[in-house]
Amino acid sequence: IGGGPAGLAAAIYAARAGLKPVVVAPPFGGQLMGKGVDVENYPGLLDMTGPGVVQLMQKQAKAFGTMFEEDMVVEVDLSSHPFVVRTNHSTINTHALIVATGADSRW
């Protein structure tokens, strides 16, 4: 759950390991995507904006087979396996769950 750099990195690693990750996040992106700020504190990236970083990571994740569900998660049931993730429009059953929903900045 989460379509920022942490969630996308997890999806890339999972897909490369032969798993079938699904990234669930709203289509408008999170804080990094929405603010359009320059990314100056991530190794190896020069002259990149938040949206640019997210778009490149999405492209890489898709290349390895990651699926994307553009929606908001409204409920998660972890009481039994498989776990159940409910969005506004679908239900996803999963054996593992990574929550990478980020944080809000104070600026």
N, C-alpha and C positions, 0 to 999 in steps of 0.2 A: 504494500500500500504506500504510494508516494512516487511521484514522477520527477523528482529532483535528482541531483547528482548521486546521492547515496542510493536511492532506489534503483536508478538506472545502472549504476555500477554493479549492484547486487544482481540485477537481471542479466547483465552481460556475463558475469562469472557463472551464474547458474546455467545459462544457455550454452556456454562453451563447455560446461561439464556434462552436457547431454540432457539436462532437465528441460522442462517446458514452462518457463516463467510467464506469468501474466502480470503486467504492471497496471494497477488500477489507480487512476488519478484524473482529476478534472481536465478538460481539454485546454483550459486557459493557463495551466501550469501553476506552479507555486511561487514562492517569494522570489527566487532567483530569476524565474522566467518573467514574472510580472513587473519587476522593478526596472529591468533593462539596464542595470548597472554594469560598469566595467568590472571584469573579474581580474583582480591583480594579485590574489593570494593563493592561487592554485598552481602547483608546479607544472612547468611546460607550456603554459598558456600565456601568450602575449597578445595584446590588443583584441581581446575577446569580450563580448558582452554575455550576460547571463542567458538570454535567449539563444545566443549562438552556441554556448556550451551545451545547453540542454538539447538543442536540435542535433548537434553532432553525436551526442550520446544516444539519443533516440535512434538515429540512423544506424549506429553501430549495433545497438541492441536488436533492432529489426533484422539486420544482416545475419545475426546468429539465431534467429527464430523466435525472439520474444514477441508475444502478443500484447496488444494494448487495449484496455477497456477504459474508454474515456467517460468516466462517471464518478460520482461521489459515493464513498462507502458510508452506509447508514447504520450497519450493524455487523458485528463479528461474533460468532458463536464458537468458543474454544472448549466447550464442555465435553466434546467427543471427537473422535476421528472419523472421517475427514473433517477438518475445520470448515465452517461455512462463513463465507463473506457475502453479505447482501449489499447491493448498490441500489440506486434509485430504479434501475431497470433490469437487473439480472441477479442471479444467485450463482456463486462460484464455490465449488467444493475443492479443498486443497489439503495436501498432507503437510505442508510447511507454510509459514507466513512470516514475512519480513515487514516490519512497520518502519518506514522511513519517511515520516511526515514532516520533518523539518521543524523549524521554529520561526517565530516572528522576531524581526529586528526592532530595535528601539529608535531607528532613524528613518 
